[in-house]
Amino acid sequence: MQKLKEKIIYEALHQFSTKGFMATSTTDIIKGAGTSKGGLYNHFKSKEQLFMEVLSQARKIWRERNLHGVEEITRPIDKIKHILGNYRDRYLTDSDNFPGGCIFINLTVELSDQQPHLAEAVNKGFNRFKSMLRRLLDQEKAAGTLKAGVDINEVIEMIFSGLLGVCVMYTADKSEQNLDQSIRALCSYIDNNCK
């Protein structure tokens, strides 16, 4: 049986994913979780505190989905391509947890002007992902397997921007064929920068 706190977080995760943070009221969450105002506020002092808990849970799910099996892969560039495959197969199509698509992108777009401190909290995850890409690409460069003249910063931005675009398009059209084609194009781009 799911504990009330977990139930509230799960409900808020769904509603933030589909409606956004600003349009989701605490009443919506209370109703969806089948609790009372007291039940919500016994666990969370404010909607903002709930947001931070939801963000933490969303990050945990992201790691479980996207990093699945990465530790079994030796070559850094193959780890990146595996993460992209997981993003396609295990994360972006996860409508059980994220019925509205990638919650991080949705929240960043929504909150950047209205609640910049919350958008900044979301952006910390983006920065950590870019740092992970940098570590892997630096390892690949140290092994001498990147082509001469490859700009690691450009590769990171292409991968990151590509994933943002993939997310937006998949959220809009739900086409798994287009999703697969886009991920394969990103993997091909990565391969073209390697020896």
N, C-alpha and C positions, 0 to 999 in steps of 0.2 A: 504494500500500500504506500502510495506516494505521500510524503509529509506535506503539510500545508505550505511551508515556505517554498519547497520545490515546485509545488503545484502553481503557486503564484508566479514564480520565476518563469516556469514553462508557459503559462498563459500570457504573461507580459512579453515573452520572447516572440510568441506567435503574433500578438497584436502589434508590437513594434515593427515586426517584419512586414506585416501587410498594410497597416495604417500609418505607421510612423510613431515617433515619440509624442509629438505635439498633439496629434489628433486622437491619441489614445488617452482616455480619462481613467482615473483610478476606479471610478464606478464601473467602467467597461471590464477592467481587470478583476475587480471584486466579483462581478456577476459571472464572468467566464470561469473563474476559479471556484465558484460556488462557496464563497466565504462572506464575511462581513467586513465593515470598515475597520472594526477592532482587530479582526483576524489579519488584515493587511498591515495595519500600523503596529501590531505587536511584533512583526518581523522587520518592518522597514519604516524608518523615521519619516521618509519623504519619497516622492516619486523619483527624485534624482538618485537617492540611495538604491532604489529598486533598479533604476537604469544601470547603475554600476554593477550590480549583481547579475543582471541580464547580460551585460557586456562580458563579464567574466565567464559566464556559462557559454555564451556564443563563441568565445575564444577557445574554450575547452573543446567544444564540438568541432570547431575549425581544425584544431590540432589533431584530434582523433581521426577526422575524415581525410585531411590533406597530407598528413605525415605518415599515414598507415603504410607500413612496409618499406619506408625510406631507409631505415637502419640496416636493412638487408642488402642494400645496393652499395657498391664500392665506389664507382666513378661519380664525382660530383655533378657532372653535366647530366648523367642519367638520373641522379636524384631529382634534379630540377624537372626533367621531363616526366618523371614518375609523379611528382607533386602536381604537375599540370594535368596528368591523366586522372589523378585522384580528385582534383578540382572539378573535372568534368563528370566523372563517374560516381563519386562518393559524396561530394559536397553540394555543388550547384543544383543538382537535381533532387536534393534532400528536402522534399516538400513537407515531410513530417515535422522537422524542426524549423525550417525557413520557408513557409508557404509563399512569402512575398519576394523570394530571391535572396541575394546576399545582403544580410542585415547591415553589414558594415558600410557598404556602399550606399544603401538606402538612407541610413542614419547620417552619414557624412554630408550627403547632398542636402538633406532636410535641415540639419542643425548648424551648418557652417555659418549662416548669418544670424539665426535666431538664438542659438545656444552655443556660441563658439567654444566654451570650455568643455562641453560635452562632445562636440565634434573633435576637439583636440584629444580627448580620451580615446576616441575611436581611432584617430590617426596614429596613435602610438603603436597600434597593432600593424598598420601599414608600414611604418618605419621599421618595426622588428622584422617583418617579412622581407623588406628590401635588404636589411642587414644580413639576413640568412642567405639571400641570393648572392650578396657580395662575398660572403665567406666561401660559398661553394664555387663561385667563379674565380675567386682568388686562388683557391686550391687547384682549380683546373689550369689556371695560368702558371702557377708554380710547377705543375707537372709538365708544362710545355705543350699542352694540347689545345690551346686557343690559337687561332690564326694570328699572325703578326699584325699589329696595328689595331686589334680589336679594342674598342673602348668599353670597358666593363660598365661604366655609368650608363652608356647608351643602351647596352644590352639589358641592364636592370630596368631601365625606364620602358623599353619596348615590351618586356615580359609583363611588367606591372600594368602598363597602359593597355596592353592586349587583354589581360585578364579583366580589367575594368570594362572594356568594350564587350568582351564575351559575356560578362554578367548582365550588362544592360540589354544586349540583344536577346539573350536567352530568357530574361525576365519578360521581355516584350512579346516574343513569338513562341516560346517554349519548343522550339525546333531542335530536337536532339541531333538531327543531321547537320544543321548549321553550327551547333555547339561543337560537334565532333570535328567538323572541317576547320573551325577556328582554332581549336586546340592543336590539331595536326599542323596547321600553318605556323603556330608559335613554336612547336617542336622542330619544324623544318628550319625556321629562322635560327634557332639555337644550334642545330647541326651545321648550318652554313657558316657559323663562326668558329667551328672546331676543325682540327686537323683530322 
